[in-house]
């Protein structure tokens, strides 16, 4: 009975590895125009790195949102500082111009209003995953070390890449090159 359970577990693992390998092989050997070319693809190792869940996606979206918002606030703050320095210079000038002061004050108010608006800006992605379980897997990250031989060449080459795949592992959505290679 124990050997049957072990055999079942091993076949399930090899089955998912075979699905990953088939999907990755098709992705690697198909160009952007949809033309498949036999490159003698061979997976040397396949490792599941992570499952990206709804919660992971929301965290990533929040981080990106905050980064973008902070950059926009910093830009508006530089604009505000510039207008304030112009206003100060105009007021300390020997012949200060009332119309310049009024225009600069209006520009300062506009820049400050933009900063306040950005600080209170709600995240627009909040409803994207409404009603979905936070533990639901959206994509898988699979690391694959593979070899291939380009047509017309005898030289075998190797690559290590991370593939973003559907939750069932049957389709590659995109690939990420590893930065340290």
N, C-alpha and C positions, 0 to 999 in steps of 0.2 A: 504494500500500500504506500509506504514511504517512497519507494523508488518510482512509483507511478506519479506521485505528486511532484517529485524532483524532475522527472522527465517532462511533465506538463509545464512546469515553471521554465525550464530550459527552452522548450519549444516556443513558448510565448516570447521570451527575450530574443531568440533568434528571429522570430517572425517580425517583430518590430524593427530589428536591425536590418532585415531584408527589405522591409518597406522603406526605411530611411535610405538605404543604399540605392534602391531602384529610383526613388524620387530625386536623389542627389545626382545620380548618374544621368538621368534624363535632363536635369537642369544644366549640368556642366557641359553636356554634349549638344545642347540646343542653343543656337545663336539668337540674337534679339529679333530676328526676322522669322523665327520658328523653324529654321532648317536644322535638322538633326544630323550630326556627323559622328561616326564611330571613332572615338579616340582611345579605344581599348581601356576604358575606365576600370579601375580596380580600387575598391575601398580597402585601405590598409588598417584603419581603425575608425570606429564611430563611437562618440561619447555624447550622451545627453548632458548638456551643461545646465540648462534651467528651463522651467516652465514659466512663462510670463502670464500672470493672472490679471484679472480686472483690477485688483488692488495695486499691483505693480504698475499698471498702465496709468492709473489715476495719480499715483505718486510721481511718475515721470512727467505727466502732463502738468501737474502742479509745479514741479521744479522748473520746467521750461517756461511756464506762464510767469512765475515769479522773476526769473532771469530776464525775460523780455520786458516785463513791466519795470523792473529796476533800471534797466538800460534806458528806457524811455524817460523815466523820472530823472535820471542823471543828466540826460540830454536837455530836458526842460529846465533843470536847475542851472546848468551852464548858461542857457539862454537868459534865465532870470538874473543871474549874477552879472551877465554882460549888460543888460538893460539898466540894472541898478548902478553899475559903474558909470554908464553914460549919463544917467540922471544926476549922479553926484558931480560928475565933471561939468555938466551943463549948469548946475546950480552954483558951482564955485567959480564959474567963468565970470569975467568982468562984465560981459554983456549977455546975461542969461536970457534966453528966449522962452517966453511963456508957452508958446505953441509947441516947442520942442519938449518942454516939461510935460505938457498935457499928453502928447503922443507917447512919450516914454512911460508915463504913468499908466496909460491905457495898455501898452505892451506888457508892462510888469503885471498888471492885473490879469491879463489874458494868460500869461505864462504861469502865474500862481494858480489860476483856475484849472489849467491843464494838469498841473502837478497834483492838486487836490482830487481831481477827477480820476487820475491814474491810481492814486492811493486807495480810492474807494471802488475801483473797477472789479466787478465780480468775474470769476472764472467762467468762460463760456462753454467749457467742456463738461461741466458738472452733470448735465443730463445725458451725456453720451452713453453711459452704461446704466442708466436708470432701470431698476427692476432686475438687474443681473446679480448673481451671486459673486461676492468679492473674491472667492477662491476659484472661480471658473477660469480654466486655462484658455487663453486667447491664441498663443503661439508657443512653439518650442524652439529653443536654441540648441542646435546640434553641431558639435565640433567633429569635423571629418578630416582625416589624413588620407589622401588618395594619390594614386599614380595614374598617369595617362601618357599616351604616345600620340602626338599629332600626326595626321595623315601626311605621308611623304617623308616621314622622319623615322629613324630607328631609335632615337634617344628617348628613354623613359624619363619623365619628369615627375616630381612630387610636389604637392601643395597641402597646406593645412588651412582650412577655412571654416568659419562658423556660418551655418545656414539657419535662416529663420523659416520655420516650417509650420504648416497648419497643425492644430491640436492632435489630429489623428496621424500625423507624420507622413501623409501620402502625397504632399505637394510642398515644394520649396517656394516660398514667397520672395525671398531675396537672400543675398549673402553679405557677410561682413568679413573683410580681411582682418586677420589678426594684426595688431599694431606692432608687436615685438618681432615679427618676421620680416 
